[in-house]
Each structure stands twice: as structure tokens, then as C-alpha cells.
Amino acid sequence: SLCCAQSVLPDSALRNVMLDDIFVYGQSSVEYQKDFSQTGTQIGQSFITDNLSSSLMQTLQAVPGVKASAIGSSQSKPIVRGLGLNRVVVTVDGVKHDGQQWADDHGLDIDQFSVDRAEVLKGPSALIAGSDAVGGLLRLYTNSVPVDTLEGKVSVFYRSNSDAVGLSGRVGGRYGRFFYKGGLTAVSYADYRVPADSIIYNSYNIRLKNGRLRNTAGNEASPHLRLGYISRRLRSDVKISDSYSRSGFFANAHGLEVRLSSIDYDSHSRDIDLPCQMANHLTLLSHTDYRFASGGSSLSVDAAWHNDSRRECSEAVSHGYMPKPQGTTEREFRKNNASLNAMLRMRLPHANELQAGVSGEFQHNRIGGWGFIIPDFEMVSAAVFASDKMDVTPHLSLNAGVRYDLSRVSTHSYRDWFKSPVSSGSPDSLYVERSKAMDGMFSALTWSAGVVYDNAGWILKANVGKGFRVPTAKELGCNGISYQLFRYEQGNPSLSPEESYQLDASVIFQNKRLTVEIDPYINYFSNYIYLNPTPDYIEGMQLYNYTQARVWRWGAEAQVTYSFCRFLEASVKGEYLYARQLSGSKKGYTLPFSTPWSAEAECKYKFGRRMDGFVAMNVRIVGDQDEIVPPELPTDGYWTLNASAGKAFRI
């Protein structure tokens, strides 16, 4: 919120003094929950600090319903209620963060030390963030305004399981109406350590030296700079940030040819040998917010440009009819993304809050290297949306919204650079077409409606909405080996847009000592797109192909927190998800890679005059995963016992 205060001296002073603008940021968890009818969680800086892990999403796993799909030591991507990849939208300062997120081994290129606060919205969030937000929305904010002329923070950290060492520094300041913020995070980590001397991977027994996953070391660097102007009515700022990483792929997962390699993968735990990847994500964004003189209305405009380049390298070897290629660049992706959003917020009579806006996005991707997995593609999308919130009584509010999306996806044809025989034993050969050119138009009308009731410590919420997602270029046109995942992936150009319907509810009770929250949901997909494991093999790899099916999902999250006193609190939380395919070749089965149930209990003791120290014990239980899609194998459950402690010292 933003306000201006005026102080009047006694009459004897015979003058008025106008104070400087006073800026108040923040919101209680109760007020946050009353703002909208969807299930949501607000995350502050202290939560991120207390739960700090190897990556941003591993840190946010402490939120019920949120999982991290981890790739190596520091890369991970969000999974919300069992949905991930292109079904969860991530925004940074109101702008969609769009990179190479279509692959399991491509993490979020975001420095978690730059995040001031975060929000997780569960369920269809298309009205806010566009068509990809079928599963949920993760909002990240790095745009807090400095208070002093000079302020800063330095963090030094070490993690034992990967011998990671890192340094993160932030600095900022405000001079009148102008402010600046900058920072840099640098991390170096060694091969990941696991409590085993061997692992079984696709029926192969792989021996490990000193319990380390060979060639999983890496380096990261993430600088950023923001310049801004702020007054009573106008705030405008620009930010430039870059995220660079170089990391190795677990050598034995890349292919059996590693057995024939001359590389000594166990020579040093910090070596980054082949196979490896280099990724660089450059972002330039602008945010402007103007508050009108009366009525509490405002206009915000966000513009962004992303350049995401990724190169995957490996030793050059022949595969099938492919001769040994030149160089080590197996795959290269060069993606540019531009977006523009404008939103008008208006306060109307009868306690109405209206939001309306337009958005547009353009994606351009080009590939390189001697391997193939996805084709060149372009995507253009535009949308118009409006929503309204009305306070019927001091305790009851209603909200509803509608959005129309129009998207065009164009994929290019791709042929192998080498010839393959037309048929077995045939003297004729040709350049095999891996992906055909395609040009598709997709559109949909999505909507959402909900109700919020709060009274005497109780908050009751319900929301129903429709989600919509355009098939990605990978789902439409991929046709190649994913070595890191040891499988052959095949797209389907006949896929139709994914549509879903979800009903969410929340029951929240809070007083001075006790907080209880239960969040059940029901989710129906008329044509869910997923990567289906098959018993077939191509070029020695198990075939996974994209298909669609009607899917029914339901589940719930629950959390109870009790404060015995201001020093001691305990919490219990858990989540459960059930899914069934209602059509297709795997009818009656769940979805591949489904998340099992889990539960967690924690006890935390706080100390210090400012309560800035803590000691915590935590136990986490993850159930057996017997719900599988053949030929998947069941996964045993496990439990972990965790201890943590922290203290801030003021000097």
C-alpha cells in the first residue's frame, strides 16, 4: 500500500509541515487469504532463509502441494499438485519467466538469493498468467524498494553433500525518488554425493566411487541490476539480469558409450567433463505503475525480453546409421522471447474492484548441433481478460473473470544430416525427416469464479475454473533420443489443446495459537497430454510417445500449526493425490511419474531478543508409489530426519 501523511504542529508554530511519503509494504497471512478465492500461500524472506536449500524450488518444497523436480545439485523446476513442466507458470516481478522449461533436465534460471518474497497459487490460474498456468502459478518478487541511501547483504554458504561453496552479495540505495539495486551470486559445486556404492539404472548396475555421481559438478554465476523511480503516483523501474551455469550430466546416464570413453570421470570430483551443458539466460524487463489522482485506480505496464541459449555437449560417437560427427556440440537451443502486458485496476461503486487487460507474447527458437530432439519453432499469442471482485458484505466477497487466448504455433521440418536405408537390406537411402512442418492456430475461452467468507477467525473459500494449454513444440514435433533420461521421445502433431476443469476449496481457522488449513480439490482433464512409456525400443532406447487421454484427479493438502508460546511452535502437514486415466491405451492406470503421498512434522524453538534464532527438528515421510503406468516399476517409500539451526547476529 502507499500513503502520504500530514502532521500539523500546535497553533503557536503557525505553520504546517508536510512529511515525506511513507511506504508500507506487507500483508498478514489472513488478509492475503481473503484477497482471492483460489488456494494460495504467501512466502516471505524469512521462510526462504530458514528453509534454504540447493535451489529455489527445493527451498519451496516446504509448502504443502509443492514439489521440486531436481536435476543434479542445483537445477530444479516446480511441481504443483503433481503437475509441472509447461503446466506451471513462473513470473518474476509480474513478467512471465519463459526459458527452455520443456525438458526434465532444464531447471529454473533464477537466483534464489535475489527473491524478496514469493506466492504460490494452486489450480488453474489462466486468468492471471495465461494459458500455460493449468496446474498453478509461482510468483516471485525481487523489486522491493531500498529504504536507506546505502544498504546491503552478503551471504557465504557451504553444502556438504556436493561440497558446494558460494557467495551472494546484494547492494541497494535510495536517493529521493530514485533507487537502485544490484547483486551477484556465484556458486561452485562438486559431484553429488549419495549414500550408496552403486545404483541400478535401466537394469544396469553402475558402480560409484566414494558414493559420488560422477560428472555432476558445476559452476553458476547470476548478476542483476535494477534502476527505478518512485513517487506518490508513479513507479517505474528497469532490470537487467543474467544467469549462467555450466554443469555436467551424470556420465553413466548419457549412454553406454561412456564405458568406452577415455575420460577418467573419477579423477577429481570438481571436473566438468563430457557430457555437459552450458546455459545462459539474459533478461531485460521494465515495470511501470501509475496511480490515478482519485478513485484508487491504477494502470500497470510490463515489458520483457528473454534470450535463453543452451548448449549440450558430449563425445562424438556413431549411433545407428549416423556416422561419427565433428565437434562436441550435440544439441543447441537459441530462444528469444518478448512479452508485453497491460492491466487497468479500477475501484467501482458498491465495493467493486475491476481488473482488465491485454497481453501478447512472441517466441522464436532455433536449434543446432548434430543431434535432434525438438524442431525450430515460433509461437505468437495474444489475450484479453477481465475480472471483478465484489464485497457483498463485510464478511462475504465474490469474484469472477473471463479470458480469451489466441495462439499460433509454427514448427519447421527437420531432416537428418546423414542418410539411412529406406528399408532393411535396401541399397537406397534417404535423409530421414524427423519432424514435419506444421502451422496450428489454437484458441480458447477460460473463466473462473469464486467466493470467500471470513468471520471470527474462519475463512471459507471455493473456486471453480477452466484451464487451457497450447501443445508445446516438443509435444508436437520431437523425435529423438534424450540421453540424459535414457529414452527415445516422439511427438504427436495431431495433439489438440489441453483443457481442464477444477474445483478448489479451503477451510482456514486461525487464532493466537492455532492455525488449521485444509485444501481439497477435484480436477478433470478432457484431453490431458502426457509422455507415455511403451514397451518398444528405438535405436536401443525405450520409446516414450506423447498421447492424450481423459483424466480424473483429486487430492488435498492439510496443515496444522500450534504455538505453545512465542518461543515454541509445532506443525504437521501432508498431501495426497489420486489420478486415473479414463480413456486411451492406459485406461484405468494413473499418470506416469505421479507423486506419492507425503507427510511432515516439525518442532521449532525460537530464541534471541528479536526472535532471530531458531533450532528445529523435522521428520518427513514419503509413501510407497505403487500407482504406476506400465512398464514403470513401483518405488519404495522412505523417511528422513532433519535438524536445522540458525541465528542472525547484528554488528
Salt bridges, closest charged atoms under 4 A:
ASP21 OD2 - ARG177 NH1 3.61
GLU31 OE2 - LYS34 NZ 3.10
ASP35 OD1 - LYS389 NZ 3.83
ASP50 OD2 - LYS604 NZ 3.58
ASP93 OD2 - ARG226 NH2 2.47
ASP98 OD2 - LYS96 NZ 3.72
ASP98 OD1 - LYS335 NZ 3.29
ASP104 OD1 - ARG487 NH2 3.55
ASP109 OD2 - HIS281 ND1 3.51
ASP109 OD2 - ARG310 NH2 3.82
ASP116 OD1 - ARG170 NH2 2.77
ASP116 OD2 - LYS181 NZ 3.19
GLU119 OE2 - ARG117 NH1 3.35
GLU119 OE1 - ARG139 NH1 2.94
ASP132 OD2 - LYS96 NZ 3.16
ASP163 OD2 - ARG193 NH2 3.51
ASP163 OD2 - ARG212 NH2 2.65
ASP237 OD1 - ARG226 NH1 2.74
ASP237 OD2 - ARG235 NE 2.99
ASP266 OD1 - ARG214 NE 3.21
ASP302 OD1 - HIS287 ND1 2.56
ASP308 OD2 - HIS281 ND1 3.60
GLU312 OE2 - HIS106 NE2 3.22
GLU312 OE1 - ARG331 NH1 3.64
GLU330 OE1 - HIS254 NE2 3.23
GLU332 OE1 - ARG334 NH1 3.52
GLU353 OE2 - ARG347 NH1 3.23
GLU361 OE1 - LYS96 NZ 3.68
GLU378 OE2 - ARG366 NH2 2.63
GLU378 OE2 - HIS412 NE2 2.89
ASP405 OD2 - ARG403 NE 2.97
ASP416 OD1 - ARG434 NE 2.97
GLU433 OE1 - LYS436 NZ 3.01
ASP439 OD2 - ARG408 NH2 2.49
ASP454 OD2 - LYS34 NZ 3.47
GLU475 OE2 - ARG469 NH2 3.01
GLU489 OE1 - LYS474 NZ 2.74
GLU489 OE2 - ARG487 NE 2.77
GLU498 OE2 - ARG87 NH2 2.72
GLU498 OE1 - ARG469 NE 3.05
GLU499 OE2 - LYS466 NZ 3.69
ASP504 OD2 - ARG81 NH1 2.54
GLU539 OE2 - ARG434 NH2 3.19
GLU557 OE2 - ARG81 NE 2.88
GLU557 OE1 - LYS122 NZ 3.34
GLU575 OE2 - LYS67 NZ 2.52
GLU600 OE1 - ARG620 NH1 3.04
ASP612 OD1 - LYS647 NZ 3.15
GLU627 OE1 - ARG580 NH1 2.70
